């Protein structure tokens, strides 16, 4: 990821306002993820959007939409996330943060 640098020295810009820096970093990560999403297949993108998008479907709900069992839907989502991660890391060399909830059924504990 390309962090803000000074044109004169090429060094990273220091931000006295940490919240401003955090906002910039979040925007950069969001942009990188959006670009990575464009490079995965439409079916992968659909699975990811169903689970993490506005609908926030559970694995069970995704399985019902796909007409498959819950374990198959779960495996497909995990594979889609792995492909998204490869696309994301392949472009900027930064690892995605694993918050521990990927692929979990949100409706169940």
GIRAVEN-V947463 format. One record per helix or strand of 3 or more residues. SS is the DSSP state (H for helix, E for strand). FROM is the first residue (numbers start at 1). TO is the last residue. If there is no record, write none. Layout:
ss:SS from:FROM to:TO
ss:SS from:FROM to:TO
//
This chain:
ss:H from:18 to:39
ss:H from:42 to:52
ss:H from:59 to:66
ss:H from:70 to:92
//
